[in-house]
Amino acid sequence: MRRLRYFLFGAFIIFLFMSCKAQQSSLIQGIDKAASNQDVEDSVINQLRNDNDLIIAYAVENFAWVKSIHYKIIAKKNNEWKAYLYNVNLMKPDVSKSFTEVKADKTACDALADYIMQSKAWNIKGDQGSNFCPNGNTNCNINDAASARLWIITKRSVFNPSYYAPEFYQECCADSSRAVFLSIKIKIESCANFVQGSTNNYKAKN
């Protein structure tokens, strides 16, 4: 009886592992089909790409007054998720980077990957920096707001749609593709406590 329990438990663990591998494989295949094979210019993101199988990140890009980019990053290698905060200050002459690791919640990260698969997020087009209101609402206007960019990066491909002031325009003129984009943002934020980061010894290359 004890041997049977051990056998069933072992079979269950193998089933979970194989399910996670299948999920990761399907997600990567979906991104690779839809996305382009391009380089990542940022050295820190590129290093994460080299060290992991999959990167999912949400970046807030400020280029109006205070020039900066703030990333919330989820990275997966094999069956292990890690989470990072990465901030880039682009104000000259004090251009600088900070990179910290936060504890990842595996259940939330797996749910994020499931949602990306189910919603076929690789079909998100972004606004290409114009046509912020697809429904033609001319009363929706905002100046000097931040843009947001979703990064989904595999070994082969980079998918990175962006929206200008996505929360503002989604409230003012809702769009189904932007709604998926913002849902992914929320799910990324649920994967870790990005408010409280702990310094990581990850070597960020300049």
N, C-alpha and C positions, 0 to 999 in steps of 0.2 A: 504493500500500500504506500509506504514511504517512497519507494523507488518510483512508483507511478506519479506521485505528487511532484517529485523532482523532475521527472520527464516532462510532465505537463507544464511546469513552470519554465523549464528550459525552452520548450517549444513556443511558449507565449513570448518569451524574450526574443527569440529568433524571429517570430512573426512581426513583433514591433519594429525590430531593426530593419527587416526587409521592407516593411511598409514605409518607414522613413526614407530608406534608400530609393524606393520607387517614387515617392513624392518629390524628392530632390531631383531625381533624373527627369521626371516629367516637367518640372518647373524650368530646369535648365534648357531642356529641349524646346519648350515654348518660347523662351527668351531668345535662344540662338536662332530660331526660325524667323522671328519678327525683328530682331535688332540688328545693328550693324557691327562689323568687326573693326573697332577703332581703338586707338590708344587712349589712356587716361593720363592727362597732363599732370595732375597733382601727384607728387611723389609719394605722399602718405597713402592716398587711396590706391595708387598703383602697387605699393608694397603690400597692402592688405589683399589686393587682387591676387598677387603672386602667392600669398600665404594661405589662401582659402579657396573653397570651391564656389562659393556664392556670397555676394555682397548685396545687401539691401539698405539703402540710406535715404534719408529725407534731409534736404539742405535748404536753409533759408538764406537767400542771397541779397545783400544790401549793397547797392551801388550809388545811391543818391547822395546821402550826407556822410554817415559813418560807413565806410566801405569794409564789409566783412562777409564771411560765409560761415554759417553754423551748421554742422552736420550731426545728425543722430544716426548711428551706423549699427547694423546687425550683420555679423559675419558668421558663416557656417563652414566648418571643415569636418568631413565625415559626418558624424551625428552630433557634433558639439557646436553649440551657438555661443558667440561672444558678442558683447555690446560695447560701443565706444562713443564718447563725445569728442568731437574734433572741431576746433574753432580756428579760423584763419582771419587775422587782422590785416587788412590790405591798405591801411592808412600809412603813407610814406611820411617820414623815413622809418617808421616803427613797424614795418611788416614783420609779423611773428605768427607762430603756430602753437597751439596747445592741444595735447592729445591725452585723454584719460580713459581708463576702462571702468565700466560699470557692470554689475552683476546681471547677467541675462536670465530671463525666465523662459525655460525651454518650452513649456506648454504654450505660452503666449507667442513665442517665435514660430512654433509649429503651426499655430492657428493663423499667423500672418502669412506663412508660405501657402497654407491651404486656401486662404482668401485670394491671394494673388493668382493661384491656379483657377479657382472657381470663377473669378470675375474676368479672367483672361486680360489681366492688367496690361499685357504687352500691346493691347489695342489702344491704349491711351495716347492721344495725339499731342496733347499740350496746346497752347495757344500761339506758339511760334512768335511771341512778342507782339501780337496784334489780334484784332477781332475778339476782344475780351468778352463781349456779350454776343454769342451766336444767335440769340433770339432777336437781336436788333434793338434792344432797349438802350436808347441814347441818353437816358437819365442816370445811368451808372457810370460815374467817373471818379477817379481818385488819382492823385499825383504823388510822386516820390515814395511810393510804397515798395515793399520788398517783394521779390519773386521767390517762388519755391520750386525746387527741382527734385524729382524722384530718380534715384539711381538704382538700377538692378544690373549687376555686373557678374558675368561668368568668366571662365578662362578664355572664351572665344568672343564674347559679344558684350556690348555696352548699350543699355536702354536708359535714356535720361530725358523724359519729357518734362517740361516746365510750364508753370502758370504764373502770371503776374497777379499779385494780391488775391490768391485763390479763395480765401474765406470771404472777403468782401464781395467779389463777383459771384460767388456761389449763392450768397444770400440775396444779391440784387437780381441776378439772372441765372437761375439754376441750369446746370448742364450735367448730363448723366456721366460723361467721362470724367469731368472734374470732381464729381461726387465720389467716384471710385478712388481717384487720386487722394482726396482728403480722408477717405476711410482708411486707406493704407497708412497715411500719416498717423492717424489715431492708433492704429494697430502697432505701428513701429514704436510709438511712445509707450505702449502698454508692455513692451518687451523688456523694459528695464527702468530703473529709477534714474532717469537722466539728469535729475536735479542734483543728486548727490553722487559725484564721481570720485573715484579714488585714483591717485596717480599711478600710471602704468609705466613700466620700463621699456615699452615698445620703442624701438629706435626709429624716429622719424627723420627721413633723409631730406635735406633741404633741396 
